[in-house]
Amino acid sequence: MTDVTTKPVITQAMIDAYDEYTHLTLDRRRFMEQLTRLAGSGAAAAAIAPMLAANSAQAAIVAENDVRVKGEDITYPGSGGEMKGYLVKPANQAGKLGTVIVIHENRGLNPHIRDVARRVALEGFVALAPDFLSPLGGTP
């Protein structure tokens, strides 16, 4: 009998399979087949799959509603049309501030990049995180 209170063990091979799946080199069916083989059963794979996904809400270091920073979604003209971005400033700091541009990876202007921009603002900078997927409609 299996103890249902025990959290499944996630191995590096499972993480590697999920990474292949998120980078579109492995479709969902093949990912689940591989995860089932690694986990030992379809039920275990179904329980483990959501645990592999990143949870941006738990990962955020500076919350969106943190009163120490003021963040807003903005648009501005770019060379290929309108660009979107996330602009964050320290809430209670006046005068000139240095500026940092936070560049996202291949997944766009996601919650993690927004969190990085808020962290930069906490250090006393204006932070702009442009959405370089704007010409394609923006980060989903």
C-alpha positions as CSV (number, residue, x, y, z in Angstrom):
1,M,0.0,0.0,0.0
2,T,1.3,3.5,-0.9
3,D,1.4,6.2,1.7
4,V,-0.6,9.1,0.1
5,T,0.8,11.6,2.5
6,T,4.3,11.2,1.1
7,K,5.4,13.8,-1.4
8,P,6.7,12.2,-4.7
9,V,10.4,12.3,-5.3
10,I,11.3,14.5,-8.2
11,T,14.5,13.4,-10.0
12,Q,16.9,15.4,-12.2
13,A,15.7,13.2,-15.1
14,M,12.1,14.4,-14.5
15,I,13.3,18.0,-14.5
16,D,15.3,17.5,-17.7
17,A,12.2,16.0,-19.4
18,Y,10.1,19.0,-18.3
19,D,12.8,21.3,-19.6
20,E,12.6,19.6,-23.0
21,Y,8.8,19.9,-22.9
22,T,8.8,23.6,-22.1
23,H,11.4,24.3,-24.8
24,L,9.1,22.6,-27.3
25,T,11.5,19.8,-28.2
26,L,9.2,17.3,-26.6
27,D,5.4,17.3,-27.1
28,R,3.0,16.8,-24.2
29,R,2.2,13.1,-25.1
30,R,5.9,12.2,-25.2
31,F,6.6,14.2,-22.1
32,M,3.9,12.3,-20.1
33,E,5.1,9.0,-21.5
34,Q,8.6,9.8,-20.4
35,L,7.4,11.1,-17.0
36,T,5.3,7.9,-16.5
37,R,8.3,5.7,-17.1
38,L,10.4,7.8,-14.7
39,A,7.7,8.0,-12.0
40,G,6.6,4.4,-12.2
41,S,2.9,4.9,-13.1
42,G,0.6,7.2,-14.8
43,A,-1.0,8.3,-11.5
44,A,2.4,9.3,-10.1
45,A,3.3,11.1,-13.4
46,A,0.0,13.1,-13.1
47,A,0.8,14.1,-9.6
48,I,4.4,15.1,-10.4
49,A,3.7,17.1,-13.6
50,P,2.2,20.1,-11.8
51,M,5.0,20.0,-9.3
52,L,7.6,20.5,-12.0
53,A,6.1,23.8,-13.2
54,A,7.5,27.0,-11.8
55,N,5.2,28.8,-9.5
56,S,5.9,32.5,-9.9
57,A,3.6,33.5,-7.0
58,Q,5.8,31.5,-4.6
59,A,9.0,32.6,-6.2
60,A,8.5,36.3,-6.1
61,I,10.8,38.1,-3.8
62,V,9.1,41.6,-4.0
63,A,5.3,41.4,-4.2
64,E,3.5,43.3,-6.9
65,N,1.7,45.3,-4.2
66,D,4.8,46.1,-2.2
67,V,4.4,49.8,-1.0
68,R,8.1,50.4,-1.4
69,V,7.9,50.4,-5.2
70,K,5.6,51.8,-7.8
71,G,5.3,49.6,-10.9
72,E,3.2,50.1,-14.0
73,D,2.7,48.6,-17.5
74,I,3.6,51.2,-20.1
75,T,3.8,51.5,-23.9
76,Y,6.3,53.6,-25.8
77,P,7.3,54.0,-29.5
78,G,9.8,51.5,-30.9
79,S,11.5,51.2,-34.2
80,G,9.1,48.5,-35.4
81,G,5.9,49.9,-33.7
82,E,4.5,50.2,-30.2
83,M,6.5,48.5,-27.5
84,K,5.2,47.3,-24.1
85,G,7.1,47.3,-20.9
86,Y,7.1,47.3,-17.1
87,L,8.4,50.4,-15.4
88,V,9.2,50.4,-11.7
89,K,10.4,53.2,-9.5
90,P,11.2,53.4,-5.8
91,A,8.0,54.8,-4.1
92,N,9.5,57.4,-1.8
93,Q,12.6,58.6,-3.6
94,A,12.9,62.0,-5.3
95,G,15.4,63.5,-7.6
96,K,17.4,61.9,-10.4
97,L,17.9,58.1,-10.2
98,G,20.0,55.8,-12.2
99,T,18.2,53.5,-14.7
100,V,18.6,49.8,-15.3
101,I,17.1,48.0,-18.2
102,V,16.0,44.4,-17.3
103,I,16.2,42.1,-20.3
104,H,14.0,39.0,-20.4
105,E,15.0,35.6,-21.6
106,N,13.2,33.7,-24.3
107,R,10.0,33.4,-22.3
108,G,9.2,37.1,-22.5
109,L,8.1,39.6,-19.8
110,N,7.0,37.0,-17.3
111,P,6.3,37.4,-13.6
112,H,9.9,36.5,-12.8
113,I,11.3,39.4,-14.9
114,R,8.8,41.8,-13.3
115,D,10.0,40.7,-9.9
116,V,13.6,41.3,-10.9
117,A,12.6,44.8,-12.0
118,R,11.0,45.4,-8.6
119,R,14.1,44.2,-6.8
120,V,16.2,46.7,-8.9
121,A,13.8,49.5,-7.9
122,L,14.2,48.6,-4.2
123,E,18.0,49.3,-4.7
124,G,17.2,52.9,-5.7
125,F,17.0,52.6,-9.4
126,V,14.3,53.2,-12.1
127,A,13.9,49.8,-13.8
128,L,12.5,49.3,-17.2
129,A,11.7,45.7,-18.4
130,P,10.8,46.0,-22.1
131,D,8.7,43.3,-23.6
132,F,10.7,42.4,-26.7
133,L,7.8,40.2,-27.9
134,S,5.7,43.3,-28.4
135,P,6.1,43.2,-32.2
136,L,4.5,39.7,-32.0
137,G,1.6,40.8,-29.8
138,G,3.5,40.8,-26.5
139,T,4.1,38.1,-23.9
140,P,1.0,35.9,-23.5
